[in-house]
């Protein structure tokens, strides 16, 4: 029993109701009722980690998300994140974050990760980092893929958030657990292919108005292609590096 986590979930559900969000969840029975598992989630918006928690409530479980250290440093969100036993990710000292995640998995926890690392501007499945696969192999636990569609309509990178009553439909699908195997690169490739297939499945019964910013170009929308989005990400990363070097030079 986790009263704080349960309270937070209750608050979140109230917010969802006020927003009029319409959830469709498929495959929630595939979430393991016990034991550790890596919960791999696609990343299209800032709020999708809150939606990813819905299917794991079917077996009455909780996800310990890996989140950037800055969230834990915040005086408001930090205490909440620590109380909920989420896992801080320090990009400078990543090994410690990885060890904490593996320890949690071995204790029988569900650990949530974004294999894409950052939000996909194209809303397609980006290239994956290997961390999810490596953790599953080391802890000897399955990977449970979860794909969310519609979260980008609420709040995504580069566009205003829409946190009012929008009645936005959000679809969530849980795939079959993937048992760990080596090498990690092959497990990573299988996970990405699985989540790409789940994305196509979840999009079949979802309405995609032509030209909308949140609709992939493949479906006639205004989002950039995966290649165009990758170029934007690369340019942004290079700009951050250049700005950091300039700050160091000026100091």
N, C-alpha and C positions, 0 to 999 in steps of 0.2 A: 504494500500500500504506500503510495507516494502522494500525500495530500497536496503539496505545493504544485507538483506537476499536474495533478488532476484538476486543481483550481485554475491553473494557466490554460489547460485545455478547455475548461468550461467557459472561461473568458473569451478564448479564441472562437469557440462555437457561437457565442453570443454575437461577436463581431461579424462572423460569417452570415448569421441570420439577418443582422441589420443591413449588411451589404446586399442581401438577397442572392448570395452565391448559390448556384444550383449544382450540386455535386453528383457525379455518377461514378461509382466505384466498382471495379470489376477485378476479380481474382484475389480479394482480401483473404480468402480461406487458404491461400498459399503461403501466408506469413507463418513461419514456424511458431508453434505455441510455446516452445521452450528452447533453451540453448542459444548460443551465440550465432550471429549472422551479420554479414555486411549488407546494409541497405543502400543500394546504389540508385541514385536519383538523377534524372536529367535536370538541367538548369536553364530555365527560360526567364525566370523572374525572381525578384527579391523575396516574395512571399511563399515560394513553392515548398520551402522546408516546413511551413505550418500545415500545408495540405498533405504532405507526405506522411504526416503522423496519423491521418484518418484511417487508412487500412490496417495499421498495426493495432488499432484499438479493438478490432474484432476479436483477437485473442487476448485483449486487455494487456497489451505490452507498451513499452515506451522506447523511443529512439534516443540514443546519445549522439548528437550531431557533432561532427568535427567542424569548428568554426574559427575564423581568424582571431588571433590574440587580441586585436584592437577591440573586439566586441566585449571581451572579458575585462579589458582595462577601463571600460566606460563605467562611471559610478552608478548608473541606473541599471543597465543591462548586465553588468558584470556579476553582481550578487545573484541575480536570477539564473544566469547561465551556470554558475558554479553549483547552486542549489539543485538544479536539474541534472547535474553531473554530465554536462556536455564537455567536449574535449577541446581545449585551446590549441590552435595551430600557430606555431611561431615559425615563420618562414626562414628565420636565421638559424633556429635550432630545431629543425624539422624532425630529427631523429627521436627526440623526447616525445613529440606529439604522436609519432608513429608507434612508439613503445606503449604509450598510454592507451592507444586505440586497441592494440593487440592484447594488452592486459585485460581491457574491458570485454573483448570478445571471448577470451578464455574464461572469464567469470560468468559467461552466459548472457552478455548484454547484446542488444541490437545497436550497431554503430552505423550512423548515417554518413554517407560521403557523396560528394559530387565528383564523379570521375572526369568530368570536363573541366573542373577546377573553377572556371569562370562562366558567367552567363553567355549563352549562345545568342548572338545578335541575329543570326539567320533563323533561329528557332529549329534548326536541324540539329542532329547529334554531332557534336564536335569530336575531334580526336581525343582519346582518353589518356589520362595519366595511369601509371601502373599500380598506384598505391592500393586501390581496392583489392586488386588481384593478389598482391604481395601479402596484404594483411590476412586475407582469407586463407592463403596457403600456409602462412606461419601459424595462425591460430587454429587451422584445420576446421573451418566453418564454411557454410555455403554463402553464396552471394545471392541476394534477393533483388532483382531489378524492379524498379518502380518508375513508370513514365507518367508524367503529368502534362496535361494539355489545357491551355486557357489561362494559366497563371500569368503569362506575359501580358494579358489584357488588363490585369489589375495594377501591376507595377513592374516595369522592366527597364533595362538600361537605355538611357537616352530619351525617355519619354516621361511625361507627367504621370504621377500615380493617380489611380482612380479608386479611392478608398471609400467613396460614398455608395449609395444604393444603386448599383449598376445591373443587378440581376444576371451577372456573368455566369455562363455555364463553364464548369471546370470538370474535366474527365480525368480519372486516375485508373491506371491498370497495373496490376501486379503480375509479373512473370513467374515462371517456374524457378525454384531455387536452383542455382548452378553449383554443383559440387566442385571444390577446388582441385586443380591439377597443375602440374608444371609442364613447360616453363610459364612464367607469369605473363610473358608477352602474348602467348597463345590464349591464355585465359582472358586477358584483356580484350583481345580481338573478338573472342566469342561473346563476351559481355556486351561489347559495342554493337555487334551484329544483332544480338538479341534485343537490345533496346531500340535499335533502328526499326526492327520488325514490329515491336510493340507500338512505336510511334505511328507507323503507318496504319496499324490496326485501330488505334484510338482515334485517328483522324477521319476514319471512314464515315462515321455517323455524326460528324461535327460540321456545322455550317461555316464556310470560309468565304466571306464577301470579297469580291475582287478589289484589289488595290489597297486593302487595309494594311496598316503598318505591321500588325501582329501576325499576318498571314505569310507563310513562306512563299518565296518567289515560285517555287515548284507548283504551288497551288493557286497561282495567279495573284499573289499578294505583293505588298510593297517592301517586304523585308529583303535585305541583301542575300545573295547566294552564300553558301558556306565559304567559298573561296574569297568572295568580297569581304565577308565578315572577318575572316582570318587576317586579311590584309589590314583591315581597320584595327584589329586587336594588336597586330604587330607594330603598327605605327604608333599606337597609344603607348605600348610598352617601351618603345624606343624614346618617345617623348619623356616618359617618366625617368628613364635612365639619364637622359641629357639634362633634365631639370635637377636631378640629384647631384650630378657631377658639377653643375653650375653652382649649386648651393654650397657644395664642399669647397669649390674654388674660391667663393666669395667669403667663406668663413675664415 
